[in-house]
Amino acid sequence: MEKNYHHAYFREGRDVTLFSVERHHHGAMGIIRKSLTGRTIARALDVGCGTGAFTVALLELAHKVVGIDVSTYALKVAGKRFQHNKRVRFMKVDLEKRILPLKTGSFEAIICLHVLEHIRPDKLTCLIENLHRSLTASGILIVAVPNCGASYRKLFGDKNFGRQDPTHLNYFTPSTLDKLLRPSFVSTHTFTYPVPFIWMHSPIFARVFSFNLGNNIYSVCQKQNSR
């Protein structure tokens, strides 16, 4: 996996900390907080944590946070960033391995933001099963991927949105993401966000998002206890 998602990925400016704060970082942080606030979270997992951009949000909500990534470079940056915080630790993990080094039922919350598009297609189901296994009985998984079927982009002639990045190996629409997650999770809320310059806090546009306009797909899922 590392050949497709290594230190050059971050050094070349794709780290979320370098994106538009308002369009990406701020929005994702808000979704994490809204989805997890009020829950008792002893331990949370940041899958594909990179340099720890979203680890910050998890630390506000969980007692302890574990961040995993395949990039040695990104983990070094994250480790330095949180070197004085004893509630977070980082591990190098290849997410395409059949069994991840994560204890069963050890996390109340897991975030996996803009990771699935980088995983080899034949390894996706295995990764989702590993995340499911690692959650507690009522655990929550938050997933985000680029929306390759975004109507907003097609409207303006950008039919290749989400496909330009050579490290992207999967191309999702809301329905294909739901199909991947449904066998393991009950999707409590799937939506697209953001349409540039339109904020999720505006009730005026709440219905607009159901028409698949947003650049990114978010799915907030709850574990199925029967599995």
N, C-alpha and C positions, 0 to 999 in steps of 0.2 A: 504493500500500500504506500510506503513512504516515497517511492519514486513518483507517485502522482500527487503527493500532498506533503511536501517536505519543507525545509527551512526557506528555500527560495520562494515558496508561496507567500510567506510572510514578509520576506525582505523586499519583494517586488511590489508591496503596497496593497495586498489583498486582505490584510488583517482588519477585522471589524472596527478596530480603534481608529482606523484611518478613513473609514467611510464617513459619509455625511451623518453627523450625530443625530440630527433631527429626523432623517428619513429611515435610518436603520437602528443605530445603537439605542437611541431614546425610545423608539417604538418597541423594540424587543424587550428592553428593561421593563417597560410598563406592562407588557403582556405577562412577563414572569411574575411581577409583583401582584398583578390583579388575579392571576390564576392560583397563586400559592399563599397569599396573605390570609391569615386566620387559621391555617393548618399548623399542626404541631410537627415540625420537621427536625428530627435529631440529626439526620445525615442526608445530604443531597449530592448528586453526581452531575458533573459538567462534562458531557461527552464531546470530544473534539474541542477541548477548552481553549486551544491556541495560547495566546498570551494572557488569558484570564479576563477578557473584557466583560463577559457575563458572569464570571465568578463573583464579581462585586455584588450583583443583585442577589445571588444565592446566599452570600454571607449575611445579608440583611435579614434573611428569612429562616436560615438553618443554623443549628448549633455548630455542625462541622460540615465541611465541603471537601470532596475529592474531585480533582480535575484530571482527566486522562486525554492524551494526545499522542500521535505518532511522531511528531516533530520535536527532535532534541532541541533545536534552536528556540522554538516557541516555548517549550517548557522551561528552558533556562531563563527566558525573559519573564515568564510568569513567576518562577521561583524567586527571582530578584524583586519583582513587584510586590510580592506578599511575604517577603523574608521575615518580617516581624510579626506576622499573624500566625499564631499557633493553631488556629481553627481550620486551616486549609493545608492540604498537601497535594502534590502532583505526581503522577506516575506516567511513564512511557508505556503505551499500550497500542498494539496493532489491532485495530477494530475489526479486521477481517479474519482474525483467528477464530477457530471453531468454538473454543471456550475461552471467555475473557476472565481474567483474574479478579473476579468480583464475587463477593459472598452472596448467596441466595437470600433474598428478602432483607437486604441491608440498607436500602435507601427509601425514604418516603417520597422523594422527588428526584426526577432526572430531567435534565434539559439536553437536547440534541439539536443544536441550531446550525443549520447550513453545513451538515456533515454527510447526510445520506446521499447527496448528489456526487460525493467523492468516492463512494464505496462501489467496488465491483458488483455488477448486477447479481451475480450468482452468490454473493455473500450477504445481500441485504436481509433476507429472511432470518439468517442465522444471527445477525446483529440484533434485530428486533427481538428475537427469542431470548438472547442474552440480557437485554435490557429488561424485558418482562420478568425474567427469573430474578433479577437483582432488586426489583421493587418489592416493597411490603404489600400486604394483601389489598390495601386501598390506595396504593401509591399512584402518583401522577407522573405522566410523561408529557413533556412539551417538545414538539418537533417543529422545525422550520426548514423549508426548502424553497428554491426559486420557483416561481410559477411560470412554467414555460407555455402555458395556455392563456396567459393574461390578455384579456380583451383590450385593456388599455394600450398595451404595446402593439397589438395587431392593428388597432385603430389608427396608430401613427406610423404604420408600416414596418415596425420592428418585429419581424416574424422569427428572429433567431435569438430572442432574449433568453438568457440562461444557457445558451449553447456555445457561446464564444469562448468560454474558459476551457482550455484543454484538459483541466483536471476534473471537469464535470463528466461523469460517466453515466448518470441517470438524469432523466428529464421528466419532471412531475407536473401533473395537473391535480386539482383537488380530488378528482375521482380516483386517480392512480395511487395517490398517497393514502387515501382511505382504504383502498383495496389491500395495500401492503400492511396497514395497521390493524384492520378489522379482525383478523383471526386471533390476535392476542389482546386487543384492547377494545373497550367501549369508547368511541370517540365522543366526548362530551361537547366539543365545540371545534368546528373546522371552518376557517375563514381565510380570506386573502387580505393582505395589507402590506405596504401602504400604496395608495395611489398618490403620486407626488403632489404635495401641497394640500392634501386632504387628510385630516387627522381622525384617528379612530375614536376620539373623544366626542366627535360631532354626531349627534343622533340623526341629523339631517341625512347623513350619508350611510347610515346603518344598513339600509336596504341595498344600496349601490354595491357593497362588497359582496353580496350574494350573487351578483352577476359576473363574478370572476374578473374583476378589474385589477386587483392588487398585484404588485410585483412579487410578493412572497406568499407562500401558503403556511399557515400555522395550524397545528392540530394539538389540542389539549386533551389528552386521553387518560382514562382511568383503567387500572388493571382489572382483568376479568379473573375473579377468584377461582373459577372452576377449572382453569387450566393448570 
